[in-house]
Protein backbone atom coordinates (compact mmCIF):
# COMPACT_ATOMS: atom_id res chain seq x y z
CA UNK A 1 0.00 0.00 0.00
CA UNK A 2 2.87 2.40 0.68
CA UNK A 3 3.93 2.51 -2.99
CA UNK A 4 0.36 3.08 -4.18
CA UNK A 5 -0.02 5.89 -1.66
CA UNK A 6 3.26 7.45 -2.82
CA UNK A 7 2.01 7.32 -6.43
CA UNK A 8 -1.27 8.90 -5.37
CA UNK A 9 0.54 11.77 -3.62
CA UNK A 10 2.81 12.29 -6.63
CA UNK A 11 -0.15 12.26 -9.00
CA UNK A 12 -2.03 14.85 -6.93
CA UNK A 13 1.01 17.13 -6.65
CA UNK A 14 1.65 17.00 -10.41
CA UNK A 15 -2.00 17.49 -11.34
CA UNK A 16 -2.21 20.48 -9.01
CA UNK A 17 0.87 22.00 -10.65
CA UNK A 18 -0.72 21.54 -14.09
CA UNK A 19 2.70 21.64 -15.78
CA UNK A 20 2.18 18.98 -18.44
CA UNK A 21 -0.85 17.03 -19.67
CA UNK A 22 -1.46 13.91 -17.61
CA UNK A 23 -1.55 11.75 -20.75
CA UNK A 24 2.12 12.35 -21.62
CA UNK A 25 5.28 10.40 -20.92
CA UNK A 26 6.67 13.54 -19.31
CA UNK A 27 3.86 13.43 -16.73
CA UNK A 28 4.57 9.75 -16.08
CA UNK A 29 8.27 10.54 -15.62
CA UNK A 30 7.41 13.28 -13.12
CA UNK A 31 4.91 11.09 -11.27
CA UNK A 32 7.26 8.10 -11.01
CA UNK A 33 10.18 10.29 -9.96
CA UNK A 34 8.14 12.07 -7.34
CA UNK A 35 6.58 8.79 -6.15
CA UNK A 36 10.07 7.33 -5.68
CA UNK A 37 11.10 10.43 -3.76
CA UNK A 38 8.05 10.14 -1.50
CA UNK A 39 8.38 6.38 -1.01
CA UNK A 40 12.15 6.27 -0.44
CA UNK A 41 12.17 9.26 1.93
CA UNK A 42 9.80 7.42 4.28
CA UNK A 43 12.42 5.92 6.60
CA UNK A 44 10.02 5.01 9.41
CA UNK A 45 7.34 3.21 7.38
CA UNK A 46 4.84 5.92 8.25
CA UNK A 47 3.74 6.67 4.72
CA UNK A 48 0.12 5.76 5.31
CA UNK A 49 -0.07 8.38 8.06
CA UNK A 50 2.12 10.97 6.36
CA UNK A 51 1.18 14.61 6.30
CA UNK A 52 2.07 15.86 2.85
CA UNK A 53 2.61 19.48 3.90
CA UNK A 54 5.17 18.51 6.55
CA UNK A 55 7.22 16.61 3.98
CA UNK A 56 7.33 19.20 1.21
CA UNK A 57 10.62 20.79 2.34
CA UNK A 58 12.36 17.42 2.40
CA UNK A 59 11.06 16.52 -1.06
CA UNK A 60 12.15 19.92 -2.36
CA UNK A 61 15.69 19.39 -1.09
CA UNK A 62 15.83 15.86 -2.55
CA UNK A 63 14.73 17.08 -5.99
CA UNK A 64 16.75 20.32 -5.98
CA UNK A 65 19.10 21.04 -8.86
CA UNK A 66 22.51 19.63 -8.06
CA UNK A 67 21.28 17.08 -5.52
CA UNK A 68 22.56 13.62 -6.51
CA UNK A 69 19.03 12.21 -6.77
CA UNK A 70 20.02 9.14 -8.81
CA UNK A 71 22.71 8.13 -6.30
CA UNK A 72 20.34 8.75 -3.39
CA UNK A 73 17.76 6.41 -4.99
CA UNK A 74 20.34 3.68 -5.51
CA UNK A 75 21.60 3.97 -1.92
CA UNK A 76 18.06 3.75 -0.55
CA UNK A 77 17.34 0.66 -2.66
CA UNK A 78 20.48 -1.03 -1.34
CA UNK A 79 19.44 -0.25 2.22
CA UNK A 80 15.88 -1.46 1.71
CA UNK A 81 17.07 -4.66 0.04
CA UNK A 82 19.33 -5.34 3.03
CA UNK A 83 16.41 -4.79 5.42
CA UNK A 84 14.31 -7.14 3.33
CA UNK A 85 16.97 -9.87 3.53
CA UNK A 86 17.25 -9.38 7.30
CA UNK A 87 13.50 -9.74 7.76
CA UNK A 88 13.41 -12.72 5.41
CA UNK A 89 10.31 -11.64 3.54
CA UNK A 90 9.47 -9.94 0.29
CA UNK A 91 8.17 -6.39 0.25
CA UNK A 92 5.66 -5.94 -2.61
CA UNK A 93 5.91 -2.14 -2.35
CA UNK A 94 9.63 -2.37 -2.91
CA UNK A 95 9.07 -4.49 -6.04
CA UNK A 96 6.73 -1.84 -7.45
CA UNK A 97 9.22 0.94 -6.64
CA UNK A 98 12.02 -1.03 -8.31
CA UNK A 99 9.88 -1.49 -11.44
CA UNK A 100 9.27 2.28 -11.53
CA UNK A 101 13.02 2.91 -11.16
CA UNK A 102 13.83 0.52 -14.01
CA UNK A 103 11.34 2.37 -16.23
CA UNK A 104 12.83 5.74 -15.28
CA UNK A 105 16.37 4.56 -15.97
CA UNK A 106 15.73 2.75 -19.23
CA UNK A 107 13.17 5.04 -20.87
CA UNK A 108 14.59 8.00 -22.72
CA UNK A 109 12.62 11.10 -23.59
CA UNK A 110 13.45 13.89 -26.03
CA UNK A 111 13.63 17.02 -23.90
CA UNK A 112 15.35 20.40 -23.71
CA UNK A 113 18.95 20.08 -22.58
CA UNK A 114 18.66 21.34 -19.02
CA UNK A 115 22.36 20.87 -18.25
CA UNK A 116 24.23 22.50 -21.12
CA UNK A 117 21.46 24.63 -22.58
CA UNK A 118 21.62 27.30 -19.88
CA UNK A 119 22.45 30.76 -21.15
CA UNK A 120 22.79 33.50 -18.54
CA UNK A 121 21.05 36.73 -19.33
CA UNK A 122 20.43 39.88 -17.26
CA UNK A 123 16.92 38.61 -16.44
CA UNK A 124 18.21 35.21 -15.31
CA UNK A 125 18.96 31.87 -16.93
CA UNK A 126 17.15 30.75 -20.06
CA UNK A 127 16.97 27.32 -21.60
CA UNK A 128 17.02 27.05 -25.38
CA UNK A 129 14.11 24.65 -25.81
CA UNK A 130 15.01 24.05 -29.45
CA UNK A 131 18.15 22.22 -28.32
CA UNK A 132 16.80 18.83 -27.37
CA UNK A 133 18.58 15.67 -26.29
CA UNK A 134 17.55 12.14 -25.44
CA UNK A 135 17.69 11.81 -21.69
CA UNK A 136 16.66 9.18 -19.13
CA UNK A 137 13.11 9.82 -17.93
CA UNK A 138 14.24 10.49 -14.36
CA UNK A 139 16.36 13.46 -15.52
CA UNK A 140 13.22 15.14 -16.78
CA UNK A 141 11.09 13.90 -13.88
CA UNK A 142 13.25 15.38 -11.12
CA UNK A 143 12.93 19.07 -12.14
CA UNK A 144 9.29 18.53 -13.11
CA UNK A 145 8.56 17.05 -9.67
CA UNK A 146 10.53 19.83 -7.97
CA UNK A 147 8.56 22.55 -9.73
CA UNK A 148 5.26 20.77 -9.02
CA UNK A 149 6.11 20.67 -5.31
CA UNK A 150 6.74 24.42 -5.38
CA UNK A 151 3.35 24.99 -6.99
CA UNK A 152 1.54 22.68 -4.58
C-alpha positions, -999 to +999 in steps of 0.1 A: +000+000+000+029+024+007+039+025-030+004+031-042+000+059-017+033+074-028+020+073-064-013+089-054+005+118-036+028+123-066-001+123-090-020+149-069+010+171-067+016+170-104-020+175-113-022+205-090+009+220-107-007+215-141+027+216-158+022+190-184-008+170-197-015+139-176-016+118-208+021+124-216+053+104-209+067+135-193+039+134-167+046+098-161+083+105-156+074+133-131+049+111-113+073+081-110+102+103-100+081+121-073+066+088-061+101+073-057+111+104-038+080+101-015+084+064-010+121+063-004+122+093+019+098+074+043+124+059+066+100+050+094+073+032+074+048+059+083+037+067+047+001+058+053-001+084+081+021+110+064+012+146+063+021+159+029+026+195+039+052+185+065+072+166+040+073+192+012+106+208+023+124+174+024+111+165-011+122+199-024+157+194-011+158+159-025+147+171-060+167+203-060+191+210-089+225+196-081+213+171-055+226+136-065+190+122-068+200+091-088+227+081-063+203+087-034+178+064-050+203+037-055+216+040-019+181+038-006+173+007-027+205-010-013+194-002+022+159-015+017+171-047+000+193-053+030+164-048+054+143-071+033+170-099+035+173-094+073+135-097+078+134-127+054+103-116+035+095-099+003+082-064+003+057-059-026+059-021-023+096-024-029+091-045-060+067-018-075+092+009-066+120-010-083+099-015-114+093+023-115+130+029-112+138+005-140+113+024-162+128+057-153+164+046-160+157+028-192+132+050-209+146+080-227+126+111-236+134+139-260+136+170-239+154+204-237+190+201-226+187+213-190+224+209-183+242+225-211+215+246-226+216+273-199+224+308-211+228+335-185+211+367-193+204+399-173+169+386-164+182+352-153+190+319-169+171+307-201+170+273-216+170+271-254+141+247-258+150+241-295+181+222-283+168+188-274+186+157-263+175+121-254+177+118-217+167+092-191+131+098-179+142+105-144+164+135-155+132+151-168+111+139-139+133+154-111+129+191-121+093+185-131+086+171-097+105+198-080+086+225-097+053+208-090+061+207-053+067+244-054+034+250-070+015+227-046 
